[in-house]
Amino acid sequence: MSSKILGVVMCAMLFAVGAFATSSIAKEQERKVIAASVHSGVETKQNPKFDYQSDSDSESGIERVKREAALASELAILKEKNLITAEFQSTFITVVIWALGVAVSIVLILVTASFFTSFKVHERDIKRIQEDYAAKLEVFNSEVDSKLERASREIDTKHEARSQQDLDRMLAHATEIRFQFDQFRTALEEKVSEMLKSAARAEVNFDKIQEHQLRTATEISRLEINIWELKKVPGNVLIASVEGLNSAIKRNDEWSIDNFVKKIKKVLTEDFVATQRQVTAFSVDFLSKCLEELRKSRPEEATEISTMLASCVQEKKEDS
């Protein structure tokens, strides 16, 4: 499932790169046309013609005017193409981002719901089997006690009349019943032990699924950071970095924690402190909650980021 999601993400990134390449080619064509137009104007200024009576000069001037008009028309068309390409690029990237978010959310919801449903059903089956075996064991104990009591009464009643052989037969029958009971109890204990082992394996699988979900969330945060950096939206880059840091802290992934902490420091320093950009209240609250978890393992870095965030908030108050 994760490989399919990553494949969709990579396809979206390739489409976005293709949109950027198309825009760059259109801009390069526009620059060539502008350069040709400027070069034609320079030649006209450097080589003026004053002999208005010459037919060849008049024809040359008319051709030059036509060429300049054609270049101006082509320049206008290329500008329109660039505008349409830019609008398409912005719309396409926005659609890709929303589609990725919706797809990943649906996948995570389905996987989680499926696991919890199977886990609850498995737990309910174990409980039902235990109750069933307990009921059967109680019935079997009642039958054994009834048979033993009946055998005892028969022995007491017919003790004088029966021979030693009949007494041995009754005792052998009681021993056989007890042996069957011991076998049934052993089988029941084995079944219960197997059920407990199965429940333990289910818990291990649940931990693996949680680890996989956190790893997927971390990779998605990295992709979102790259996309928002391409669109130059530092506020969303900061939020995506904080989301990735939360996932890395839950996984106890030191390498990812280092990367996201560096990214948060860089965004705050270059895009907020240096440019005096305002940090939204949502971003401040979201980052503050994340720093509470980071402070448990890395108090120095959490304090440094808190100081930078406070500086941004203080600059906002002074500007207001």
KENU-304140 format. One record per residue (C-alpha): y, z negated, x; residue number from 1; residue in one letter. Coordinates in nm, 3 decimals. Layout:
residues N
north=Y; up=Z; east=X; n=NUM; res=A
...
This chain:
residues 320
north=0.000; up=0.000; east=0.000; n=1; res=M
north=0.246; up=-0.088; east=0.280; n=2; res=S
north=0.172; up=0.244; east=0.459; n=3; res=S
north=0.259; up=0.436; east=0.141; n=4; res=K
north=0.585; up=0.242; east=0.103; n=5; res=I
north=0.677; up=0.310; east=0.466; n=6; res=L
north=0.593; up=0.678; east=0.416; n=7; res=G
north=0.831; up=0.698; east=0.121; n=8; res=V
north=1.099; up=0.520; east=0.322; n=9; res=V
north=1.058; up=0.758; east=0.619; n=10; res=M
north=1.080; up=1.061; east=0.386; n=11; res=C
north=1.402; up=0.923; east=0.240; n=12; res=A
north=1.542; up=0.872; east=0.589; n=13; res=M
north=1.450; up=1.230; east=0.686; n=14; res=L
north=1.626; up=1.362; east=0.377; n=15; res=F
north=1.934; up=1.154; east=0.463; n=16; res=A
north=1.934; up=1.286; east=0.822; n=17; res=V
north=1.906; up=1.641; east=0.685; n=18; res=G
north=2.207; up=1.578; east=0.463; n=19; res=A
north=2.406; up=1.451; east=0.764; n=20; res=F
north=2.298; up=1.755; east=0.972; n=21; res=A
north=2.409; up=1.993; east=0.696; n=22; res=T
north=2.749; up=1.822; east=0.682; n=23; res=S
north=2.785; up=1.845; east=1.062; n=24; res=S
north=2.701; up=2.218; east=1.065; n=25; res=I
north=2.958; up=2.284; east=0.790; n=26; res=A
north=3.223; up=2.094; east=0.983; n=27; res=K
north=3.138; up=2.287; east=1.301; n=28; res=E
north=3.184; up=2.615; east=1.114; n=29; res=Q
north=3.518; up=2.491; east=0.983; n=30; res=E
north=3.632; up=2.406; east=1.338; n=31; res=R
north=3.531; up=2.753; east=1.462; n=32; res=K
north=3.729; up=2.921; east=1.184; n=33; res=V
north=4.035; up=2.703; east=1.256; n=34; res=I
north=4.007; up=2.779; east=1.628; n=35; res=A
north=3.983; up=3.154; east=1.556; n=36; res=A
north=4.287; up=3.130; east=1.330; n=37; res=S
north=4.489; up=2.938; east=1.590; n=38; res=V
north=4.383; up=3.182; east=1.865; n=39; res=H
north=4.495; up=3.479; east=1.652; n=40; res=S
north=4.833; up=3.312; east=1.589; n=41; res=G
north=4.880; up=3.246; east=1.960; n=42; res=V
north=4.809; up=3.608; east=2.049; n=43; res=E
north=5.066; up=3.718; east=1.794; n=44; res=T
north=5.333; up=3.493; east=1.948; n=45; res=K
north=5.252; up=3.590; east=2.308; n=46; res=Q
north=5.242; up=3.967; east=2.246; n=47; res=N
north=5.519; up=4.053; east=1.996; n=48; res=P
north=5.587; up=4.414; east=1.906; n=49; res=K
north=5.947; up=4.529; east=1.858; n=50; res=F
north=5.893; up=4.901; east=1.811; n=51; res=D
north=5.894; up=4.919; east=1.433; n=52; res=Y
north=5.888; up=5.297; east=1.437; n=53; res=Q
north=5.534; up=5.317; east=1.583; n=54; res=S
north=5.263; up=5.379; east=1.322; n=55; res=D
north=4.987; up=5.231; east=1.539; n=56; res=S
north=5.179; up=4.902; east=1.576; n=57; res=D
north=5.233; up=4.883; east=1.201; n=58; res=S
north=4.864; up=4.940; east=1.136; n=59; res=E
north=4.776; up=4.676; east=1.398; n=60; res=S
north=5.010; up=4.424; east=1.231; n=61; res=G
north=4.859; up=4.494; east=0.889; n=62; res=I
north=4.505; up=4.446; east=1.021; n=63; res=E
north=4.608; up=4.120; east=1.189; n=64; res=R
north=4.762; up=3.994; east=0.863; n=65; res=V
north=4.444; up=4.087; east=0.674; n=66; res=K
north=4.229; up=3.911; east=0.936; n=67; res=R
north=4.443; up=3.598; east=0.912; n=68; res=E
north=4.421; up=3.605; east=0.532; n=69; res=A
north=4.042; up=3.642; east=0.552; n=70; res=A
north=4.020; up=3.347; east=0.797; n=71; res=L
north=4.238; up=3.132; east=0.569; n=72; res=A
north=4.015; up=3.220; east=0.272; n=73; res=S
north=3.699; up=3.136; east=0.470; n=74; res=E
north=3.858; up=2.807; east=0.584; n=75; res=L
north=3.932; up=2.709; east=0.224; n=76; res=A
north=3.574; up=2.793; east=0.122; n=77; res=I
north=3.432; up=2.584; east=0.410; n=78; res=L
north=3.653; up=2.289; east=0.312; n=79; res=K
north=3.517; up=2.309; east=-0.043; n=80; res=E
north=3.161; up=2.325; east=0.095; n=81; res=K
north=3.226; up=2.018; east=0.313; n=82; res=N
north=3.363; up=1.826; east=0.013; n=83; res=L
north=3.059; up=1.916; east=-0.199; n=84; res=I
north=2.821; up=1.827; east=0.090; n=85; res=T
north=2.989; up=1.489; east=0.140; n=86; res=A
north=2.963; up=1.407; east=-0.230; n=87; res=E
north=2.599; up=1.513; east=-0.239; n=88; res=F
north=2.523; up=1.308; east=0.073; n=89; res=Q
north=2.678; up=0.991; east=-0.073; n=90; res=S
north=2.499; up=1.037; east=-0.406; n=91; res=T
north=2.167; up=1.113; east=-0.237; n=92; res=F
north=2.175; up=0.806; east=-0.011; n=93; res=I
north=2.268; up=0.584; east=-0.306; n=94; res=T
north=1.976; up=0.721; east=-0.511; n=95; res=V
north=1.737; up=0.671; east=-0.217; n=96; res=V
north=1.847; up=0.308; east=-0.173; n=97; res=I
north=1.805; up=0.224; east=-0.542; n=98; res=W
north=1.471; up=0.407; east=-0.559; n=99; res=A
north=1.340; up=0.216; east=-0.257; n=100; res=L
north=1.453; up=-0.115; east=-0.401; n=101; res=G
north=1.294; up=-0.049; east=-0.740; n=102; res=V
north=0.967; up=0.081; east=-0.588; n=103; res=A
north=0.926; up=-0.214; east=-0.351; n=104; res=V
north=1.011; up=-0.464; east=-0.627; n=105; res=S
north=0.754; up=-0.313; east=-0.863; n=106; res=I
north=0.485; up=-0.310; east=-0.592; n=107; res=V
north=0.549; up=-0.673; east=-0.499; n=108; res=L
north=0.547; up=-0.782; east=-0.864; n=109; res=I
north=0.220; up=-0.597; east=-0.935; n=110; res=L
north=0.046; up=-0.730; east=-0.622; n=111; res=V
north=0.156; up=-1.089; east=-0.691; n=112; res=T
north=0.063; up=-1.072; east=-1.060; n=113; res=A
north=-0.277; up=-0.921; east=-0.981; n=114; res=S
north=-0.359; up=-1.187; east=-0.723; n=115; res=F
north=-0.254; up=-1.480; east=-0.942; n=116; res=F
north=-0.445; up=-1.337; east=-1.238; n=117; res=T
north=-0.763; up=-1.294; east=-1.035; n=118; res=S
north=-0.719; up=-1.638; east=-0.880; n=119; res=F
north=-0.678; up=-1.806; east=-1.221; n=120; res=K
north=-0.977; up=-1.618; east=-1.362; n=121; res=V
north=-1.186; up=-1.718; east=-1.060; n=122; res=H
north=-1.082; up=-2.082; east=-1.097; n=123; res=E
north=-1.162; up=-2.074; east=-1.470; n=124; res=R
north=-1.507; up=-1.924; east=-1.399; n=125; res=D
north=-1.581; up=-2.199; east=-1.146; n=126; res=I
north=-1.484; up=-2.466; east=-1.396; n=127; res=K
north=-1.693; up=-2.305; east=-1.670; n=128; res=R
north=-1.998; up=-2.278; east=-1.442; n=129; res=I
north=-1.960; up=-2.642; east=-1.339; n=130; res=Q
north=-1.939; up=-2.752; east=-1.703; n=131; res=E
north=-2.238; up=-2.534; east=-1.790; n=132; res=D
north=-2.449; up=-2.680; east=-1.509; n=133; res=Y
north=-2.337; up=-3.033; east=-1.598; n=134; res=A
north=-2.441; up=-2.979; east=-1.961; n=135; res=A
north=-2.775; up=-2.831; east=-1.855; n=136; res=K
north=-2.829; up=-3.117; east=-1.613; n=137; res=L
north=-2.754; up=-3.373; east=-1.884; n=138; res=E
north=-2.998; up=-3.204; east=-2.123; n=139; res=V
north=-3.260; up=-3.184; east=-1.849; n=140; res=F
north=-3.214; up=-3.553; east=-1.764; n=141; res=N
north=-3.250; up=-3.642; east=-2.131; n=142; res=S
north=-3.569; up=-3.439; east=-2.155; n=143; res=E
north=-3.703; up=-3.597; east=-1.837; n=144; res=V
north=-3.619; up=-3.947; east=-1.958; n=145; res=D
north=-3.773; up=-3.872; east=-2.297; n=146; res=S
north=-4.090; up=-3.739; east=-2.139; n=147; res=K
north=-4.115; up=-4.030; east=-1.901; n=148; res=L
north=-4.056; up=-4.276; east=-2.182; n=149; res=E
north=-4.313; up=-4.104; east=-2.400; n=150; res=R
north=-4.558; up=-4.098; east=-2.110; n=151; res=A
north=-4.496; up=-4.465; east=-2.050; n=152; res=S
north=-4.557; up=-4.553; east=-2.412; n=153; res=R
north=-4.875; up=-4.348; east=-2.412; n=154; res=E
north=-4.989; up=-4.524; east=-2.099; n=155; res=I
north=-4.911; up=-4.864; east=-2.244; n=156; res=D
north=-5.072; up=-4.780; east=-2.579; n=157; res=T
north=-5.384; up=-4.612; east=-2.445; n=158; res=K
north=-5.418; up=-4.803; east=-2.122; n=159; res=H
north=-5.734; up=-4.975; east=-2.223; n=160; res=E
north=-5.888; up=-4.667; east=-2.385; n=161; res=A
north=-5.812; up=-4.413; east=-2.120; n=162; res=R
north=-5.990; up=-4.376; east=-1.798; n=163; res=S
north=-5.839; up=-4.383; east=-1.452; n=164; res=Q
north=-5.854; up=-4.005; east=-1.448; n=165; res=Q
north=-5.620; up=-3.973; east=-1.746; n=166; res=D
north=-5.381; up=-4.218; east=-1.582; n=167; res=L
north=-5.376; up=-4.012; east=-1.261; n=168; res=D
north=-5.313; up=-3.697; east=-1.465; n=169; res=R
north=-5.013; up=-3.854; east=-1.638; n=170; res=M
north=-4.872; up=-3.975; east=-1.309; n=171; res=L
north=-4.919; up=-3.629; east=-1.156; n=172; res=A
north=-4.737; up=-3.476; east=-1.452; n=173; res=H
north=-4.448; up=-3.718; east=-1.408; n=174; res=A
north=-4.435; up=-3.640; east=-1.035; n=175; res=T
north=-4.423; up=-3.268; east=-1.109; n=176; res=E
north=-4.137; up=-3.319; east=-1.352; n=177; res=I
north=-3.948; up=-3.522; east=-1.092; n=178; res=R
north=-4.010; up=-3.250; east=-0.831; n=179; res=F
north=-3.871; up=-2.985; east=-1.067; n=180; res=Q
north=-3.566; up=-3.203; east=-1.126; n=181; res=F
north=-3.508; up=-3.236; east=-0.752; n=182; res=D
north=-3.535; up=-2.859; east=-0.709; n=183; res=Q
north=-3.287; up=-2.800; east=-0.989; n=184; res=F
north=-3.044; up=-3.054; east=-0.841; n=185; res=R
north=-3.070; up=-2.890; east=-0.496; n=186; res=T
north=-3.002; up=-2.544; east=-0.642; n=187; res=A
north=-2.706; up=-2.683; east=-0.836; n=188; res=L
north=-2.560; up=-2.842; east=-0.522; n=189; res=E
north=-2.596; up=-2.511; east=-0.336; n=190; res=E
north=-2.416; up=-2.326; east=-0.616; n=191; res=K
north=-2.132; up=-2.579; east=-0.618; n=192; res=V
north=-2.102; up=-2.555; east=-0.238; n=193; res=S
north=-2.090; up=-2.175; east=-0.261; n=194; res=E
north=-1.818; up=-2.196; east=-0.526; n=195; res=M
north=-1.611; up=-2.428; east=-0.306; n=196; res=L
north=-1.644; up=-2.187; east=-0.013; n=197; res=K
north=-1.536; up=-1.899; east=-0.236; n=198; res=S
north=-1.230; up=-2.097; east=-0.346; n=199; res=A
north=-1.143; up=-2.166; east=0.019; n=200; res=A
north=-1.169; up=-1.793; east=0.099; n=201; res=R
north=-0.941; up=-1.719; east=-0.196; n=202; res=A
north=-0.680; up=-1.957; east=-0.054; n=203; res=E
north=-0.702; up=-1.783; east=0.285; n=204; res=V
north=-0.653; up=-1.443; east=0.116; n=205; res=N
north=-0.350; up=-1.580; east=-0.067; n=206; res=F
north=-0.196; up=-1.689; east=0.264; n=207; res=D
north=-0.260; up=-1.342; east=0.409; n=208; res=K
north=-0.092; up=-1.176; east=0.109; n=209; res=I
north=0.211; up=-1.404; east=0.147; n=210; res=Q
north=0.229; up=-1.315; east=0.518; n=211; res=E
north=0.210; up=-0.945; east=0.434; n=212; res=H
north=0.486; up=-0.979; east=0.173; n=213; res=Q
north=0.717; up=-1.155; east=0.420; n=214; res=L
north=0.645; up=-0.891; east=0.689; n=215; res=R
north=0.723; up=-0.613; east=0.439; n=216; res=T
north=1.047; up=-0.787; east=0.333; n=217; res=A
north=1.151; up=-0.812; east=0.701; n=218; res=T
north=1.092; up=-0.440; east=0.760; n=219; res=E
north=1.281; up=-0.350; east=0.441; n=220; res=I
north=1.575; up=-0.561; east=0.558; n=221; res=S
north=1.581; up=-0.369; east=0.889; n=222; res=R
north=1.584; up=-0.037; east=0.701; n=223; res=L
north=1.865; up=-0.158; east=0.473; n=224; res=E
north=2.067; up=-0.264; east=0.778; n=225; res=I
north=2.033; up=0.086; east=0.928; n=226; res=N
north=2.130; up=0.254; east=0.602; n=227; res=I
north=2.436; up=0.032; east=0.543; n=228; res=W
north=2.542; up=0.078; east=0.905; n=229; res=E
north=2.532; up=0.455; east=0.854; n=230; res=L
north=2.746; up=0.415; east=0.542; n=231; res=K
north=2.972; up=0.169; east=0.733; n=232; res=K
north=2.957; up=-0.114; east=0.476; n=233; res=V
north=2.967; up=-0.433; east=0.691; n=234; res=P
north=2.943; up=-0.667; east=0.391; n=235; res=G
north=2.605; up=-0.523; east=0.289; n=236; res=N
north=2.493; up=-0.518; east=0.656; n=237; res=V
north=2.565; up=-0.893; east=0.669; n=238; res=L
north=2.372; up=-0.962; east=0.346; n=239; res=I
north=2.071; up=-0.754; east=0.459; n=240; res=A
north=2.071; up=-0.937; east=0.796; n=241; res=S
north=2.069; up=-1.276; east=0.620; n=242; res=V
north=1.780; up=-1.164; east=0.396; n=243; res=E
north=1.583; up=-1.055; east=0.702; n=244; res=G
north=1.658; up=-1.388; east=0.874; n=245; res=L
north=1.525; up=-1.578; east=0.571; n=246; res=N
north=1.197; up=-1.382; east=0.582; n=247; res=S
north=1.165; up=-1.428; east=0.959; n=248; res=A
north=1.221; up=-1.807; east=0.928; n=249; res=I
north=0.950; up=-1.832; east=0.659; n=250; res=K
north=0.709; up=-1.638; east=0.886; n=251; res=R
north=0.817; up=-1.840; east=1.191; n=252; res=N
north=0.867; up=-1.507; east=1.372; n=253; res=D
north=1.077; up=-1.600; east=1.676; n=254; res=E
north=1.134; up=-1.239; east=1.786; n=255; res=W
north=1.268; up=-1.133; east=1.446; n=256; res=S
north=1.479; up=-1.449; east=1.422; n=257; res=I
north=1.645; up=-1.363; east=1.755; n=258; res=D
north=1.719; up=-1.005; east=1.641; n=259; res=N
north=1.868; up=-1.105; east=1.305; n=260; res=F
north=2.076; up=-1.386; east=1.459; n=261; res=V
north=2.222; up=-1.139; east=1.711; n=262; res=K
north=2.292; up=-0.891; east=1.434; n=263; res=K
north=2.474; up=-1.155; east=1.223; n=264; res=I
north=2.686; up=-1.262; east=1.522; n=265; res=K
north=2.773; up=-0.901; east=1.602; n=266; res=K
north=2.872; up=-0.819; east=1.243; n=267; res=V
north=3.087; up=-1.132; east=1.208; n=268; res=L
north=3.256; up=-1.075; east=1.544; n=269; res=T
north=3.321; up=-0.699; east=1.528; n=270; res=E
north=3.363; up=-0.635; east=1.155; n=271; res=D
north=3.519; up=-0.957; east=1.025; n=272; res=F
north=3.678; up=-1.170; east=1.298; n=273; res=V
north=3.819; up=-0.880; east=1.502; n=274; res=A
north=3.937; up=-0.681; east=1.198; n=275; res=T
north=4.036; up=-0.988; east=0.989; n=276; res=Q
north=3.819; up=-0.857; east=0.706; n=277; res=R
north=3.758; up=-1.095; east=0.417; n=278; res=Q
north=3.409; up=-1.240; east=0.363; n=279; res=V
north=3.309; up=-1.259; east=-0.004; n=280; res=T
north=3.225; up=-1.595; east=-0.164; n=281; res=A
north=2.871; up=-1.474; east=-0.236; n=282; res=F
north=2.815; up=-1.384; east=0.130; n=283; res=S
north=2.952; up=-1.722; east=0.246; n=284; res=V
north=2.724; up=-1.915; east=0.006; n=285; res=D
north=2.420; up=-1.699; east=0.089; n=286; res=F
north=2.469; up=-1.732; east=0.465; n=287; res=L
north=2.534; up=-2.108; east=0.440; n=288; res=S
north=2.199; up=-2.167; east=0.265; n=289; res=K
north=2.022; up=-1.963; east=0.533; n=290; res=C
north=2.194; up=-2.160; east=0.810; n=291; res=L
north=2.056; up=-2.486; east=0.664; n=292; res=E
north=1.703; up=-2.358; east=0.732; n=293; res=E
north=1.800; up=-2.216; east=1.073; n=294; res=L
north=1.953; up=-2.550; east=1.178; n=295; res=R
north=1.608; up=-2.717; east=1.159; n=296; res=K
north=1.477; up=-2.507; east=1.449; n=297; res=S
north=1.793; up=-2.375; east=1.620; n=298; res=R
north=2.085; up=-2.610; east=1.562; n=299; res=P
north=2.304; up=-2.460; east=1.840; n=300; res=E
north=2.292; up=-2.104; east=1.702; n=301; res=E
north=2.339; up=-2.229; east=1.345; n=302; res=A
north=2.650; up=-2.422; east=1.455; n=303; res=T
north=2.788; up=-2.117; east=1.637; n=304; res=E
north=2.746; up=-1.892; east=1.333; n=305; res=I
north=2.895; up=-2.161; east=1.107; n=306; res=S
north=3.201; up=-2.175; east=1.335; n=307; res=T
north=3.243; up=-1.797; east=1.321; n=308; res=M
north=3.205; up=-1.801; east=0.942; n=309; res=L
north=3.458; up=-2.082; east=0.909; n=310; res=A
north=3.699; up=-1.879; east=1.121; n=311; res=S
north=3.666; up=-1.585; east=0.883; n=312; res=C
north=3.721; up=-1.807; east=0.580; n=313; res=V
north=4.020; up=-1.977; east=0.747; n=314; res=Q
north=4.178; up=-1.638; east=0.823; n=315; res=E
north=4.130; up=-1.542; east=0.461; n=316; res=K
north=4.312; up=-1.856; east=0.342; n=317; res=K
north=4.602; up=-1.799; east=0.584; n=318; res=E
north=4.642; up=-1.437; east=0.469; n=319; res=D
north=4.649; up=-1.547; east=0.105; n=320; res=S
